[in-house]
Amino acid sequence: MSGSALTFYDDSTHNALLGQIRVYAGQINCADFHGKGTIDDYTQLFVAASQIANETKQMSLDVDIAGFNEFANAADQLSALFTSFIVKMESVSIIDDTAFLTAVADAMRRIANLASVFGKFKETILATSTVSLPKSAHETRLVVESVMSELHCAMGYINHFVDSSIAAAPDADLSPEEQSIIQNATATINNWNVLCDQGVSIAMANHPDIQYIQIANADLKNTTSALVNATNKLKNKLAMFGIK
């Protein structure tokens, strides 16, 4: 464009996104990739972990809570009855001006838009000789530029992690202590697999917490019928007043 100029405009509405970019960029550090060894160091751990992940060995707490559910369902019915009555009472002697206000607001919106378009028309004509780029684009470039060296550094460690034949810095390998930790973690997972495979279950029948939940469950089962009965009586009385 002949005679055009390049300027930056301050797009402050993107400050939040630019802030996120800076935060994430600050978290990219090549040092985080040091001392991870290679994928081969984790072979046995991954094998053990995949077995427990694929065989779904999680033990569930199996306690009868049917009474809780029955009482909750009955409570929903009574709540619905009261809600219906509340709605009916709130609608008495109330003039709803929602449609009126909506129509006025829509008309004002369109009139305001006309004024905005007229004002912007002249501004656009006068600004055609200038190309404006958002200031945040330049600031983003600076942030990305600052982390490129960290990324290139990290790629050396990543390539070595995936393929141990690729040379890497001396601090890329696992320490003997870390190798021992991986071996212990593998043993723990395998022991858990054995425990589950043998069908060993956790007996909690005598635990006071479980006992109380079971007692409360039975109590709620007995109370549910009383709540349902009370709801039905209330329905009948409201029907006598012509409220359905």
Backbone as CSV, one residue per row, in Angstrom:
resi,resn,N_x,N_y,N_z,CA_x,CA_y,CA_z,C_x,C_y,C_z
1,MET,0.862,-1.186,0.000,0.000,0.000,0.000,0.897,1.234,0.000
2,SER,0.780,2.043,-1.046,1.654,3.207,-1.180,1.345,4.240,-0.108
3,GLY,2.400,4.702,0.566,2.237,5.760,1.554,1.644,5.309,2.870
4,SER,1.436,4.011,3.051,0.834,3.519,4.292,1.893,3.400,5.375
5,ALA,1.436,3.494,6.640,2.346,3.404,7.785,1.997,2.198,8.640
6,LEU,2.973,1.657,9.365,2.748,0.511,10.252,2.843,0.982,11.693
7,THR,1.768,0.825,12.409,1.740,1.249,13.814,1.241,0.113,14.684
8,PHE,1.382,0.269,15.988,0.867,-0.702,16.947,-0.255,-0.058,17.744
9,TYR,-1.332,-0.815,17.954,-2.397,-0.323,18.826,-2.434,-1.188,20.082
10,ASP,-2.843,-0.587,21.182,-2.833,-1.267,22.486,-4.131,-2.045,22.668
11,ASP,-4.089,-3.359,22.380,-5.295,-4.202,22.520,-5.352,-4.755,23.939
12,SER,-5.719,-3.907,24.886,-5.696,-4.292,26.306,-6.674,-5.406,26.627
13,THR,-7.632,-5.657,25.739,-8.600,-6.738,26.002,-7.924,-8.098,25.988
14,HIS,-6.729,-8.172,25.428,-6.014,-9.458,25.347,-4.970,-9.594,26.453
15,ASN,-5.019,-8.712,27.443,-4.026,-8.770,28.518,-4.053,-10.102,29.254
16,ALA,-5.272,-10.657,29.450,-5.389,-11.934,30.161,-4.692,-13.058,29.388
17,LEU,-4.924,-13.100,28.058,-4.287,-14.142,27.236,-2.773,-13.957,27.214
18,LEU,-2.344,-12.697,27.095,-0.906,-12.436,27.092,-0.292,-12.834,28.422
19,GLY,-1.040,-12.619,29.514,-0.556,-13.033,30.828,-0.385,-14.535,30.908
20,GLN,-1.345,-15.288,30.307,-1.225,-16.752,30.296,0.011,-17.191,29.518
21,ILE,0.254,-16.529,28.384,1.429,-16.878,27.574,2.700,-16.674,28.382
22,ARG,2.764,-15.560,29.124,3.958,-15.294,29.929,4.127,-16.343,31.034
23,VAL,2.997,-16.719,31.672,3.063,-17.720,32.743,3.580,-19.050,32.215
24,TYR,3.007,-19.509,31.082,3.431,-20.789,30.514,4.882,-20.728,30.056
25,ALA,5.262,-19.589,29.462,6.641,-19.453,29.001,7.606,-19.523,30.177
26,GLY,7.203,-18.939,31.314,8.051,-18.975,32.493,8.212,-20.369,33.068
27,GLN,7.284,-21.281,32.706,7.347,-22.649,33.219,8.182,-23.571,32.332
28,ILE,8.625,-23.063,31.184,9.429,-23.873,30.260,10.893,-23.702,30.625
29,ASN,11.480,-24.756,31.159,12.865,-24.697,31.631,13.562,-25.987,31.253
30,CYS,14.655,-25.852,30.552,15.396,-27.042,30.102,15.807,-27.920,31.277
31,ALA,16.073,-27.296,32.444,16.520,-28.061,33.607,15.490,-29.090,34.049
32,ASP,14.219,-28.855,33.733,13.170,-29.806,34.109,13.314,-31.134,33.379
33,PHE,14.067,-31.150,32.297,14.236,-32.363,31.505,15.513,-33.118,31.883
34,HIS,16.294,-32.572,32.806,17.527,-33.242,33.224,17.209,-34.447,34.116
35,GLY,18.100,-35.422,34.111,18.030,-36.534,35.057,16.832,-37.439,34.890
36,LYS,16.248,-37.533,33.699,15.089,-38.406,33.483,15.470,-39.746,32.861
37,GLY,16.752,-39.911,32.512,17.201,-41.176,31.939,16.603,-41.393,30.566
38,THR,16.279,-42.672,30.269,15.655,-43.015,28.988,14.412,-43.849,29.260
39,ILE,13.610,-44.032,28.226,12.374,-44.808,28.357,12.669,-46.242,28.790
40,ASP,13.854,-46.735,28.436,14.217,-48.112,28.785,14.352,-48.291,30.296
41,ASP,14.681,-47.220,31.019,14.824,-47.308,32.476,13.497,-47.616,33.167
42,TYR,12.391,-47.341,32.482,11.066,-47.462,33.106,10.287,-48.684,32.604
43,THR,10.951,-49.555,31.855,10.248,-50.659,31.198,9.431,-51.495,32.183
44,GLN,10.065,-52.013,33.246,9.365,-52.891,34.187,8.228,-52.159,34.912
45,LEU,8.450,-50.896,35.223,7.412,-50.112,35.899,6.197,-49.948,34.994
46,PHE,6.435,-49.646,33.701,5.323,-49.471,32.778,4.547,-50.777,32.587
47,VAL,5.277,-51.905,32.523,4.610,-53.201,32.356,3.695,-53.487,33.543
48,ALA,4.207,-53.269,34.756,3.404,-53.520,35.957,2.221,-52.573,36.036
49,ALA,2.454,-51.292,35.712,1.377,-50.302,35.787,0.291,-50.586,34.769
50,SER,0.677,-51.040,33.559,-0.325,-51.321,32.529,-1.211,-52.486,32.925
51,GLN,-0.651,-53.458,33.643,-1.456,-54.597,34.082,-2.537,-54.163,35.058
52,ILE,-2.147,-53.354,36.035,-3.141,-52.941,37.038,-4.138,-51.967,36.439
53,ALA,-3.706,-51.181,35.427,-4.630,-50.230,34.801,-5.644,-50.943,33.920
54,ASN,-5.218,-52.022,33.236,-6.100,-52.714,32.300,-7.033,-53.705,32.975
55,GLU,-6.692,-54.151,34.187,-7.487,-55.192,34.830,-8.473,-54.653,35.852
56,THR,-8.528,-53.352,36.048,-9.510,-52.705,36.924,-9.572,-53.387,38.279
57,LYS,-8.558,-53.166,39.117,-8.474,-53.843,40.404,-8.954,-52.976,41.582
58,GLN,-9.610,-51.839,41.307,-10.025,-50.953,42.398,-11.088,-51.621,43.264
59,MET,-10.883,-51.628,44.576,-11.868,-52.193,45.496,-12.883,-51.124,45.866
60,SER,-14.164,-51.465,45.817,-15.224,-50.506,46.084,-15.817,-50.750,47.462
61,LEU,-16.277,-49.670,48.087,-16.963,-49.758,49.371,-18.416,-50.114,49.104
62,ASP,-18.813,-51.316,49.490,-20.140,-51.832,49.171,-21.018,-51.767,50.418
63,VAL,-21.822,-50.711,50.531,-22.733,-50.541,51.662,-24.119,-50.229,51.114
64,ASP,-25.131,-50.878,51.641,-26.507,-50.676,51.189,-26.985,-49.278,51.587
65,ILE,-27.319,-48.441,50.602,-27.843,-47.097,50.899,-29.183,-46.887,50.194
66,ALA,-29.908,-47.988,49.971,-31.207,-47.880,49.309,-32.156,-46.990,50.102
67,GLY,-32.059,-47.064,51.434,-32.923,-46.238,52.273,-32.694,-44.761,52.032
68,PHE,-31.428,-44.367,51.869,-31.123,-42.970,51.584,-31.786,-42.534,50.271
69,ASN,-31.674,-43.400,49.249,-32.237,-43.065,47.938,-33.761,-42.975,47.985
70,GLU,-34.402,-43.902,48.704,-35.852,-43.882,48.792,-36.342,-42.623,49.495
71,PHE,-35.671,-42.256,50.593,-36.076,-41.059,51.321,-35.833,-39.812,50.470
72,ALA,-34.729,-39.802,49.720,-34.422,-38.658,48.862,-35.467,-38.494,47.769
73,ASN,-35.921,-39.611,47.187,-36.958,-39.545,46.156,-38.259,-38.987,46.721
74,ALA,-38.617,-39.431,47.930,-39.826,-38.926,48.559,-39.677,-37.436,48.875
75,ALA,-38.483,-37.030,49.292,-38.237,-35.611,49.576,-38.375,-34.775,48.312
76,ASP,-37.955,-35.319,47.168,-38.098,-34.609,45.891,-39.568,-34.359,45.575
77,GLN,-40.407,-35.337,45.847,-41.833,-35.186,45.564,-42.440,-34.068,46.403
78,LEU,-42.088,-34.014,47.693,-42.623,-32.965,48.555,-42.076,-31.604,48.143
79,SER,-40.795,-31.549,47.771,-40.205,-30.293,47.320,-40.894,-29.786,46.066
80,ALA,-41.203,-30.712,45.135,-41.882,-30.330,43.898,-43.264,-29.768,44.183
81,LEU,-43.949,-30.353,45.164,-45.283,-29.876,45.524,-45.212,-28.452,46.069
82,PHE,-44.264,-28.213,46.977,-44.112,-26.867,47.522,-43.675,-25.874,46.444
83,THR,-42.782,-26.294,45.551,-42.321,-25.414,44.479,-43.469,-24.995,43.582
84,SER,-44.336,-25.946,43.229,-45.490,-25.649,42.392,-46.403,-24.631,43.065
85,PHE,-46.607,-24.791,44.380,-47.469,-23.875,45.111,-46.845,-22.481,45.177
86,ILE,-45.521,-22.442,45.387,-44.814,-21.155,45.458,-44.954,-20.396,44.146
87,VAL,-44.809,-21.104,43.017,-44.912,-20.467,41.705,-46.302,-19.876,41.504
88,LYS,-47.312,-20.635,41.908,-48.686,-20.147,41.762,-48.902,-18.894,42.602
89,MET,-48.389,-18.883,43.851,-48.596,-17.739,44.731,-47.838,-16.511,44.228
90,GLU,-46.638,-16.742,43.678,-45.847,-15.611,43.206,-46.462,-14.945,41.985
91,SER,-47.280,-15.686,41.217,-47.863,-15.142,40.001,-49.146,-14.359,40.255
92,VAL,-49.610,-14.332,41.500,-50.852,-13.640,41.825,-50.611,-12.130,41.873
93,SER,-51.443,-11.359,41.184,-51.429,-9.893,41.208,-50.063,-9.311,40.815
94,ILE,-49.363,-9.953,39.923,-48.082,-9.440,39.452,-48.170,-9.138,37.960
95,ILE,-47.826,-7.899,37.574,-47.833,-7.515,36.168,-46.451,-7.810,35.594
96,ASP,-46.414,-8.625,34.562,-45.144,-9.001,33.943,-44.811,-8.011,32.831
97,ASP,-43.760,-7.211,33.048,-43.380,-6.221,32.036,-42.138,-6.658,31.259
98,THR,-41.856,-7.956,31.289,-40.655,-8.448,30.608,-40.681,-8.157,29.121
99,ALA,-41.828,-8.442,28.461,-41.931,-8.227,27.017,-41.779,-6.752,26.677
100,PHE,-42.403,-5.881,27.482,-42.311,-4.444,27.254,-40.870,-3.965,27.360
101,LEU,-40.193,-4.352,28.452,-38.817,-3.921,28.647,-37.901,-4.479,27.579
102,THR,-38.146,-5.730,27.163,-37.322,-6.345,26.126,-37.439,-5.592,24.821
103,ALA,-38.671,-5.200,24.456,-38.886,-4.479,23.207,-38.207,-3.118,23.237
104,VAL,-38.329,-2.397,24.366,-37.686,-1.082,24.483,-36.164,-1.229,24.411
105,ALA,-35.628,-2.223,25.125,-34.179,-2.429,25.115,-33.675,-2.744,23.724
106,ASP,-34.419,-3.557,22.961,-34.006,-3.912,21.606,-34.014,-2.688,20.702
107,ALA,-35.057,-1.828,20.838,-35.121,-0.615,20.024,-33.961,0.317,20.341
108,MET,-33.658,0.486,21.637,-32.556,1.351,22.029,-31.224,0.803,21.526
109,ARG,-31.088,-0.536,21.541,-29.850,-1.158,21.055,-29.627,-0.836,19.582
110,ARG,-30.696,-0.923,18.772,-30.560,-0.668,17.342,-30.288,0.808,17.051
111,ILE,-30.903,1.701,17.862,-30.643,3.128,17.677,-29.198,3.454,18.045
112,ALA,-28.718,2.868,19.156,-27.340,3.081,19.573,-26.361,2.545,18.535
113,ASN,-26.714,1.411,17.919,-25.850,0.832,16.888,-25.732,1.759,15.685
114,LEU,-26.857,2.418,15.307,-26.829,3.367,14.196,-25.856,4.509,14.494
115,ALA,-25.919,5.048,15.725,-25.019,6.132,16.099,-23.561,5.677,16.043
116,SER,-23.312,4.436,16.491,-21.955,3.904,16.486,-21.427,3.731,15.071
117,VAL,-22.278,3.227,14.162,-21.871,3.017,12.772,-21.548,4.338,12.092
118,PHE,-22.383,5.349,12.334,-22.121,6.666,11.745,-20.780,7.209,12.217
119,GLY,-20.513,7.074,13.514,-19.254,7.577,14.044,-18.059,6.821,13.499
120,LYS,-18.201,5.496,13.371,-17.078,4.672,12.927,-16.793,4.853,11.440
121,PHE,-17.834,5.261,10.668,-17.661,5.432,9.229,-16.544,6.436,8.936
122,LYS,-16.613,7.605,9.594,-15.613,8.632,9.347,-14.240,8.188,9.836
123,GLU,-14.190,7.526,11.020,-12.922,7.070,11.568,-12.242,6.082,10.628
124,THR,-13.031,5.190,10.020,-12.489,4.171,9.122,-11.911,4.805,7.868
125,ILE,-12.642,5.763,7.308,-12.166,6.434,6.097,-10.822,7.119,6.354
126,LEU,-10.709,7.797,7.493,-9.483,8.530,7.802,-8.313,7.611,8.137
127,ALA,-8.593,6.368,8.558,-7.536,5.465,9.031,-7.045,4.490,7.981
128,THR,-7.543,4.598,6.723,-7.188,3.607,5.701,-5.723,3.653,5.303
129,SER,-5.042,4.733,5.622,-3.630,4.825,5.238,-2.703,4.243,6.294
130,THR,-3.264,3.681,7.383,-2.441,3.153,8.464,-2.797,1.697,8.732
131,VAL,-1.786,0.838,8.811,-1.987,-0.569,9.170,-1.613,-0.730,10.637
132,SER,-2.568,-1.161,11.447,-2.333,-1.277,12.891,-2.246,-2.744,13.302
133,LEU,-1.169,-3.075,13.980,-0.998,-4.412,14.535,-1.198,-4.352,16.038
134,PRO,-1.754,-5.432,16.633,-1.943,-5.422,18.080,-0.595,-5.421,18.806
135,LYS,-0.509,-4.618,19.842,0.717,-4.542,20.633,1.043,-5.887,21.269
136,SER,-0.004,-6.645,21.608,0.223,-7.934,22.257,0.931,-8.926,21.340
137,ALA,0.766,-8.777,19.998,1.467,-9.670,19.074,2.977,-9.478,19.206
138,HIS,3.402,-8.211,19.312,4.832,-7.936,19.483,5.321,-8.464,20.829
139,GLU,4.510,-8.276,21.891,4.917,-8.748,23.216,4.974,-10.271,23.255
140,THR,4.057,-10.915,22.538,4.072,-12.385,22.465,5.336,-12.874,21.782
141,ARG,5.739,-12.168,20.714,6.983,-12.533,20.012,8.167,-12.505,20.970
142,LEU,8.212,-11.460,21.840,9.318,-11.339,22.780,9.322,-12.497,23.773
143,VAL,8.108,-12.910,24.229,8.017,-14.016,25.189,8.473,-15.317,24.541
144,VAL,7.962,-15.583,23.324,8.331,-16.822,22.622,9.830,-16.847,22.338
145,GLU,10.369,-15.686,21.928,11.796,-15.593,21.629,12.632,-15.949,22.849
146,SER,12.133,-15.605,24.039,12.912,-15.831,25.260,12.977,-17.301,25.660
147,VAL,12.048,-18.132,25.168,12.047,-19.536,25.586,12.563,-20.488,24.500
148,MET,12.871,-19.979,23.306,13.306,-20.862,22.231,14.585,-21.606,22.589
149,SER,15.516,-20.911,23.272,16.766,-21.589,23.635,16.491,-22.719,24.627
150,GLU,15.542,-22.510,25.546,15.176,-23.558,26.508,14.575,-24.761,25.779
151,LEU,13.736,-24.492,24.769,13.111,-25.578,24.016,14.152,-26.383,23.243
152,HIS,15.070,-25.678,22.589,16.105,-26.392,21.841,16.980,-27.222,22.784
153,CYS,17.263,-26.688,23.961,18.038,-27.426,24.955,17.267,-28.671,25.399
154,ALA,15.972,-28.495,25.669,15.158,-29.612,26.153,15.047,-30.721,25.117
155,MET,15.052,-30.373,23.818,14.921,-31.391,22.777,16.059,-32.393,22.830
156,GLY,17.244,-31.957,23.247,18.357,-32.894,23.372,18.068,-33.973,24.395
157,TYR,17.465,-33.577,25.515,17.123,-34.540,26.560,15.947,-35.432,26.140
158,ILE,14.976,-34.829,25.428,13.821,-35.613,24.973,14.254,-36.683,23.987
159,ASN,15.111,-36.318,23.026,15.585,-37.295,22.037,16.355,-38.423,22.718
160,HIS,17.166,-38.085,23.713,17.914,-39.109,24.446,16.970,-39.998,25.253
161,PHE,15.887,-39.413,25.818,14.923,-40.194,26.593,14.238,-41.235,25.712
162,VAL,13.892,-40.835,24.500,13.203,-41.753,23.578,14.160,-42.780,22.999
163,ASP,15.374,-42.368,22.719,16.360,-43.262,22.088,17.683,-43.110,22.832
164,SER,18.020,-44.106,23.643,19.217,-44.022,24.486,20.512,-44.001,23.673
165,SER,20.440,-44.357,22.380,21.656,-44.345,21.561,22.063,-42.929,21.188
166,ILE,21.145,-41.977,21.370,21.458,-40.577,21.068,22.159,-39.964,22.281
167,ALA,23.315,-39.368,22.042,24.108,-38.821,23.143,23.396,-37.630,23.783
168,ALA,23.588,-37.469,25.076,23.005,-36.342,25.805,23.977,-35.895,26.876
169,ALA,23.639,-34.812,27.539,24.496,-34.290,28.598,24.626,-35.305,29.730
170,PRO,25.724,-35.257,30.518,25.939,-36.230,31.598,24.813,-36.256,32.632
171,ASP,24.146,-35.121,32.845,23.110,-35.083,33.865,21.760,-35.548,33.345
172,ALA,21.743,-36.270,32.208,20.479,-36.761,31.661,20.054,-38.075,32.295
173,ASP,21.002,-38.844,32.826,20.690,-40.188,33.309,20.160,-40.176,34.741
174,LEU,19.461,-41.251,35.090,18.941,-41.417,36.440,20.074,-41.726,37.405
175,SER,19.929,-41.258,38.627,20.911,-41.582,39.663,20.610,-42.988,40.196
176,PRO,21.566,-43.629,40.852,21.301,-44.958,41.437,20.117,-44.936,42.400
177,GLU,19.973,-43.853,43.163,18.849,-43.753,44.099,17.524,-43.732,43.358
178,GLU,17.462,-43.008,42.261,16.222,-42.928,41.487,15.897,-44.262,40.830
179,GLN,16.918,-44.971,40.370,16.688,-46.297,39.794,16.117,-47.246,40.847
180,SER,16.600,-47.115,42.089,16.086,-47.946,43.186,14.629,-47.615,43.473
181,ILE,14.273,-46.329,43.413,12.887,-45.917,43.655,11.958,-46.526,42.612
182,ILE,12.373,-46.544,41.345,11.559,-47.132,40.285,11.360,-48.625,40.530
183,GLN,12.417,-49.314,40.958,12.315,-50.748,41.244,11.338,-51.008,42.391
184,ASN,11.389,-50.157,43.429,10.469,-50.315,44.565,9.028,-50.047,44.152
185,ALA,8.826,-49.050,43.296,7.479,-48.751,42.824,6.921,-49.914,42.012
186,THR,7.776,-50.516,41.197,7.351,-51.668,40.400,6.952,-52.820,41.316
187,ALA,7.745,-53.063,42.350,7.447,-54.149,43.288,6.133,-53.900,44.021
188,THR,5.875,-52.653,44.388,4.630,-52.314,45.084,3.421,-52.604,44.211
189,ILE,3.489,-52.209,42.943,2.370,-52.454,42.020,2.160,-53.950,41.827
190,ASN,3.249,-54.689,41.663,3.112,-56.139,41.473,2.510,-56.804,42.709
191,ASN,2.892,-56.350,43.891,2.327,-56.911,45.128,0.835,-56.635,45.223
192,TRP,0.424,-55.451,44.794,-1.012,-55.127,44.811,-1.771,-56.024,43.844
193,ASN,-1.159,-56.292,42.666,-1.788,-57.205,41.703,-1.998,-58.577,42.325
194,VAL,-0.972,-59.068,43.025,-1.070,-60.385,43.665,-2.169,-60.379,44.716
195,LEU,-2.245,-59.313,45.498,-3.271,-59.212,46.541,-4.668,-59.285,45.941
196,CYS,-4.887,-58.579,44.839,-6.209,-58.585,44.204,-6.501,-59.918,43.527
197,ASP,-5.479,-60.488,42.873,-5.674,-61.767,42.184,-6.065,-62.861,43.155
198,GLN,-5.605,-62.795,44.376,-5.925,-63.826,45.359,-7.309,-63.619,45.969
199,GLY,-7.993,-62.559,45.555,-9.356,-62.346,46.014,-9.461,-61.885,47.453
200,VAL,-8.410,-61.268,47.988,-8.452,-60.803,49.365,-9.317,-59.543,49.429
201,SER,-10.295,-59.469,50.302,-11.170,-58.301,50.440,-10.966,-57.679,51.809
202,ILE,-11.347,-56.421,51.930,-11.206,-55.693,53.191,-12.494,-55.843,53.998
203,ALA,-12.388,-56.500,55.144,-13.570,-56.743,55.980,-13.767,-55.567,56.923
204,MET,-14.901,-54.882,56.781,-15.163,-53.717,57.622,-16.512,-53.823,58.327
205,ALA,-17.020,-55.022,58.439,-18.348,-55.192,59.018,-18.427,-54.672,60.446
206,ASN,-17.320,-54.696,61.182,-17.335,-54.270,62.577,-16.892,-52.822,62.774
207,HIS,-16.653,-52.128,61.674,-16.204,-50.743,61.795,-17.374,-49.860,62.209
208,PRO,-17.209,-48.990,63.233,-18.327,-48.193,63.739,-18.925,-47.253,62.701
209,ASP,-18.118,-46.718,61.792,-18.658,-45.816,60.772,-19.608,-46.550,59.842
210,ILE,-19.188,-47.744,59.394,-20.021,-48.527,58.487,-21.288,-48.977,59.198
211,GLN,-21.151,-49.384,60.457,-22.323,-49.823,61.219,-23.346,-48.704,61.341
212,TYR,-22.869,-47.464,61.611,-23.804,-46.348,61.762,-24.532,-46.060,60.440
213,ILE,-23.784,-46.085,59.310,-24.409,-45.837,58.007,-25.485,-46.872,57.718
214,GLN,-25.227,-48.119,58.063,-26.217,-49.174,57.842,-27.455,-48.956,58.701
215,ILE,-27.264,-48.518,59.960,-28.402,-48.237,60.840,-29.211,-47.059,60.300
216,ALA,-28.490,-45.996,59.867,-29.181,-44.827,59.325,-29.925,-45.173,58.054
217,ASN,-29.370,-46.054,57.245,-30.022,-46.476,56.014,-31.342,-47.170,56.314
218,ALA,-31.339,-48.077,57.298,-32.568,-48.779,57.675,-33.596,-47.806,58.244
219,ASP,-33.137,-46.835,59.028,-34.042,-45.853,59.618,-34.713,-45.012,58.537
220,LEU,-33.934,-44.598,57.532,-34.500,-43.796,56.451,-35.490,-44.596,55.614
221,LYS,-35.237,-45.892,55.456,-36.197,-46.728,54.746,-37.543,-46.705,55.451
222,ASN,-37.527,-46.818,56.805,-38.769,-46.807,57.577,-39.424,-45.435,57.544
223,THR,-38.626,-44.370,57.516,-39.162,-43.009,57.552,-39.737,-42.588,56.211
224,THR,-39.277,-43.211,55.134,-39.734,-42.823,53.795,-41.242,-42.924,53.659
225,SER,-41.818,-43.994,54.160,-43.265,-44.176,54.033,-44.019,-43.056,54.741
226,ALA,-43.510,-42.599,55.877,-44.159,-41.509,56.601,-44.087,-40.216,55.794
227,LEU,-42.942,-39.962,55.131,-42.806,-38.763,54.326,-43.729,-38.801,53.119
228,VAL,-43.824,-39.947,52.463,-44.725,-40.097,51.318,-46.166,-39.886,51.754
229,ASN,-46.528,-40.430,52.899,-47.880,-40.292,53.413,-48.204,-38.822,53.692
230,ALA,-47.258,-38.098,54.290,-47.457,-36.685,54.574,-47.613,-35.881,53.289
231,THR,-46.833,-36.236,52.269,-46.935,-35.550,50.981,-48.308,-35.748,50.358
232,ASN,-48.800,-36.970,50.392,-50.127,-37.264,49.831,-51.229,-36.508,50.571
233,LYS,-51.129,-36.434,51.893,-52.123,-35.684,52.666,-52.111,-34.209,52.279
234,LEU,-50.911,-33.650,52.105,-50.806,-32.251,51.723,-51.392,-32.012,50.342
235,LYS,-51.156,-32.934,49.405,-51.738,-32.838,48.067,-53.253,-32.793,48.144
236,ASN,-53.854,-33.671,48.979,-55.303,-33.739,49.104,-55.862,-32.443,49.677
237,LYS,-55.205,-31.864,50.673,-55.685,-30.629,51.279,-55.573,-29.465,50.302
238,LEU,-54.472,-29.416,49.535,-54.332,-28.355,48.539,-55.370,-28.489,47.435
239,ALA,-55.714,-29.743,47.090,-56.738,-29.974,46.067,-58.085,-29.456,46.534
240,MET,-58.375,-29.530,47.830,-59.631,-29.024,48.378,-59.710,-27.506,48.201
241,PHE,-58.542,-26.846,48.150,-58.531,-25.392,47.959,-58.465,-25.023,46.475
242,GLY,-58.540,-26.025,45.605,-58.486,-25.776,44.175,-57.097,-25.608,43.624
243,ILE,-56.103,-26.030,44.408,-54.715,-25.918,43.952,-54.237,-27.296,43.528
244,LYS,-53.804,-27.402,42.275,-53.350,-28.692,41.739,-51.879,-28.610,41.393
